[in-house]
Amino acid sequence: MHSDFWLQRWQQGQIGFHRGDVMPLLEKHWPSLQPAPGSRVLVPLCGKSLDMHWLAARGHRVLGVELSPLAVEQFFAEAGLQPQRRTSRLGEHYSAGPIEILCGDAFTLDDETLAGIAGLYDRAALIALPPDLRRRYRDTVYARLPAGCRGLVITLEYPQAEKAGPPFSVDAAEMASLGPSWRVEQAERRDILAHEPGFRAEGVTALSTAVYRLWRDSGNA
C-alpha cells in the first residue's frame, strides 16, 4: 500500500488494526528469544502500539518507525510523555526515555541505523504490505539487519483470493523465503476465524495467526 493510504487511515480514524492492549503473543513468545538487556529493538510500522511500552519495560531500547505524524503524536500524548524532537535525513525523531519513534519511511532506513538493532518485533509490517512491497521490504530491511539479530514475527494466513488486504496473508513458505542467513522457526499457529467477525463478514472461510522466531546467522550475514 502507498503511504497516502495509511496517512488517510490515521486522519480518518480508521485504525481497527490498533490494539488497546499489549499483544498476548508478544508476552508469551518474546522471552524465548532471550534478548540481551538493553538491546535495541526495531518495531516497523509501529503506529501507536502499546507493545512498545511493554518492550521498554523489559529493559529494551525501542526504535519504532511510523509514517503518520498523527500516530506518533498520539502515542506519546496518550502515555503522558513529552518527547524530545530532532530532524535527520530519515525524518523526524521523537524520543522519550527508552523509546524513540522515527516518523518516516521504513524503506529508507540506512545501514548506520540498522547496524545497532539486536531485535525485531514485526506484528504489523509484513501483513500490511502486498506481495511486491513485501519483497522490497525484506530486501531493504530484513536483509540488512546485523548478524546475531533475533526477531518475533506475527502473521495472518487465509485464502488471499477471498479478501483484499490489508491485512494480507503471509504463509509459512513465504516466511521460509527470508533467505539463507535467517533461521526461521514457527512457534505457534492457531485458528482464529471464530474470533474475527469482520473476516467472516467478508466471506473468508479460514483464518489463522502464526508466530515465528527468527535468528540472523552470524556466519552468513
C-alpha positions as CSV (number, residue, x, y, z in Angstrom):
1,M,0.0,0.0,0.0
2,H,1.2,3.5,-0.8
3,S,2.0,5.9,2.1
4,D,-1.1,8.1,1.3
5,F,-3.3,5.1,2.1
6,W,-2.0,4.8,5.7
7,L,-1.9,8.5,6.3
8,Q,-5.5,8.7,5.3
9,R,-6.5,5.9,7.6
10,W,-5.0,7.7,10.6
11,Q,-6.5,11.0,9.6
12,Q,-10.0,9.4,9.3
13,G,-9.6,7.4,12.5
14,Q,-9.9,4.1,10.5
15,I,-7.4,2.2,12.8
16,G,-9.2,-1.0,13.5
17,F,-5.7,-2.6,13.4
18,H,-4.7,-0.8,16.6
19,R,-4.9,-2.9,19.8
20,G,-6.0,-1.3,23.0
21,D,-3.8,-3.7,25.0
22,V,-0.4,-5.5,24.7
23,M,-0.4,-8.4,22.2
24,P,-0.6,-11.6,24.2
25,L,1.5,-13.4,21.7
26,L,4.3,-10.9,22.3
27,E,4.1,-11.5,26.0
28,K,4.1,-15.3,25.5
29,H,6.9,-15.7,23.0
30,W,9.3,-12.7,23.3
31,P,11.1,-14.1,26.4
32,S,12.0,-17.3,24.5
33,L,14.3,-15.2,22.2
34,Q,16.4,-14.4,25.3
35,P,17.3,-10.9,24.1
36,A,20.1,-9.2,25.9
37,P,19.1,-6.5,28.4
38,G,19.5,-3.0,26.9
39,S,19.4,-4.3,23.4
40,R,17.8,-2.1,20.7
41,V,14.6,-3.4,19.2
42,L,13.1,-2.3,15.8
43,V,9.3,-2.1,15.6
44,P,8.5,-1.2,11.9
45,L,5.1,0.3,11.1
46,C,4.6,0.7,14.8
47,G,1.6,3.0,14.8
48,K,0.9,3.8,18.5
49,S,1.2,0.3,19.6
50,L,1.3,-0.4,23.4
51,D,3.7,-3.2,22.6
52,M,6.5,-0.6,22.5
53,H,5.8,0.2,26.2
54,W,6.0,-3.5,27.1
55,L,9.3,-3.9,25.3
56,A,10.7,-0.8,27.0
57,A,9.6,-2.1,30.4
58,R,11.6,-5.3,29.8
59,G,14.8,-3.2,29.5
60,H,14.9,-2.7,25.8
61,R,15.7,0.5,23.8
62,V,12.9,0.7,21.3
63,L,13.1,2.2,17.8
64,G,9.7,2.4,16.2
65,V,9.2,3.6,12.6
66,E,5.9,5.1,11.5
67,L,4.7,7.1,8.5
68,S,1.9,9.0,10.3
69,P,2.8,12.0,12.4
70,L,-0.7,11.7,14.0
71,A,0.0,8.2,15.2
72,V,3.4,9.2,16.7
73,E,1.9,12.2,18.5
74,Q,-1.0,10.2,19.8
75,F,1.4,7.5,21.1
76,F,3.3,10.0,23.3
77,A,0.3,12.1,24.3
78,E,-1.7,9.0,25.4
79,A,1.2,8.0,27.6
80,G,1.5,11.4,29.1
81,L,5.0,11.9,27.7
82,Q,6.6,15.0,26.2
83,P,9.1,13.7,23.6
84,Q,12.2,15.5,22.5
85,R,12.4,16.0,18.8
86,R,15.1,16.2,16.2
87,T,15.3,16.0,12.4
88,S,17.6,13.8,10.3
89,R,17.7,12.8,6.7
90,L,15.4,9.9,7.6
91,G,12.6,12.1,9.1
92,E,11.5,13.5,12.4
93,H,12.7,11.7,15.5
94,Y,10.6,11.7,18.7
95,S,12.2,10.4,21.9
96,A,11.2,9.9,25.5
97,G,13.1,7.6,27.8
98,P,14.0,4.3,26.1
99,I,11.5,4.8,23.2
100,E,12.3,6.6,20.0
101,I,9.9,6.7,17.1
102,L,11.1,7.8,13.7
103,C,8.4,9.5,11.7
104,G,9.5,8.4,8.3
105,D,9.5,5.6,5.7
106,A,10.9,2.2,6.8
107,F,12.1,1.6,3.3
108,T,14.7,4.4,3.7
109,L,16.3,3.1,6.9
110,D,20.1,3.1,6.3
111,D,22.9,0.7,7.3
112,E,24.0,3.0,10.1
113,T,20.6,2.9,11.8
114,L,20.1,-0.8,11.3
115,A,23.6,-1.7,12.5
116,G,22.6,-1.1,16.1
117,I,19.5,-3.3,16.0
118,A,19.6,-6.5,18.0
119,G,15.9,-7.4,18.0
120,L,13.0,-7.1,15.6
121,Y,9.3,-7.2,16.5
122,D,7.1,-7.3,13.4
123,R,3.4,-7.6,14.1
124,A,2.1,-5.0,11.6
125,A,4.6,-4.5,8.8
126,L,4.7,-7.7,6.7
127,I,1.0,-8.3,6.8
128,A,0.3,-4.6,5.9
129,L,2.1,-4.9,2.6
130,P,1.1,-6.5,-0.7
131,P,3.5,-9.1,-2.2
132,D,5.6,-6.7,-4.3
133,L,6.2,-4.3,-1.4
134,R,6.8,-7.3,1.0
135,R,9.7,-8.4,-1.3
136,R,11.1,-4.9,-1.3
137,Y,10.7,-4.6,2.5
138,R,12.5,-7.9,3.1
139,D,15.3,-6.8,0.7
140,T,15.7,-3.4,2.3
141,V,15.1,-4.0,6.0
142,Y,15.3,-7.7,6.8
143,A,18.3,-8.3,4.6
144,R,20.3,-5.5,6.2
145,L,19.7,-6.3,9.8
146,P,23.0,-7.3,11.5
147,A,24.4,-10.7,12.3
148,G,23.0,-12.1,15.5
149,C,19.8,-10.1,15.3
150,R,16.7,-12.1,16.6
151,G,13.1,-11.4,16.0
152,L,9.5,-12.2,16.6
153,V,7.1,-12.0,13.6
154,I,3.3,-12.4,13.8
155,T,1.4,-13.2,10.6
156,L,-2.1,-14.0,9.4
157,E,-2.9,-16.8,7.0
158,Y,-6.1,-17.0,4.9
159,P,-7.2,-17.7,1.3
160,Q,-6.0,-14.4,-0.2
161,A,-8.5,-14.7,-3.1
162,E,-11.3,-14.4,-0.5
163,K,-10.3,-10.9,0.7
164,A,-8.5,-7.9,-0.5
165,G,-5.8,-6.8,2.0
166,P,-4.6,-5.2,4.1
167,P,-4.0,-7.2,6.2
168,F,-2.5,-9.6,3.8
169,S,-1.9,-13.4,4.1
170,V,1.7,-14.4,4.7
171,D,2.2,-18.1,4.9
172,A,5.0,-20.4,6.2
173,A,6.6,-20.8,2.8
174,E,7.0,-17.1,2.4
175,M,8.5,-16.8,5.9
176,A,11.0,-19.5,5.0
177,S,12.0,-17.5,1.9
178,L,13.6,-14.8,4.0
179,G,16.9,-16.2,2.9
180,P,19.7,-18.5,4.0
181,S,21.0,-16.0,6.5
182,W,17.8,-16.3,8.6
183,R,16.8,-19.2,10.7
184,V,13.0,-19.3,10.9
185,E,11.1,-21.4,13.4
186,Q,7.3,-21.4,13.7
187,A,6.5,-21.1,17.4
188,E,2.7,-21.3,17.2
189,R,-0.2,-21.4,14.8
190,R,-3.8,-21.2,15.7
191,D,-7.2,-20.9,14.1
192,I,-8.8,-17.5,14.9
193,L,-11.7,-17.3,12.4
194,A,-14.3,-17.7,15.2
195,H,-12.9,-14.5,16.9
196,E,-12.8,-12.3,13.7
197,P,-16.4,-11.4,12.6
198,G,-15.0,-8.9,10.2
199,F,-13.2,-11.5,8.2
200,R,-16.3,-13.8,8.3
201,A,-18.4,-11.0,7.0
202,E,-16.2,-10.6,4.0
203,G,-16.6,-14.3,3.2
204,V,-13.2,-15.6,4.5
205,T,-13.5,-19.3,5.1
206,A,-10.3,-19.9,7.1
207,L,-8.1,-17.7,9.2
208,S,-5.1,-18.5,11.3
209,T,-2.4,-16.5,13.1
210,A,1.2,-17.7,13.2
211,V,4.1,-16.7,15.3
212,Y,7.7,-17.1,14.1
213,R,11.0,-16.8,15.9
214,L,13.9,-15.6,13.8
215,W,17.7,-15.6,14.2
216,R,20.2,-13.9,11.8
217,D,23.0,-16.3,11.3
218,S,26.4,-14.8,12.2
219,G,28.2,-16.8,9.7
220,N,26.0,-15.9,6.7
221,A,25.2,-12.3,7.3
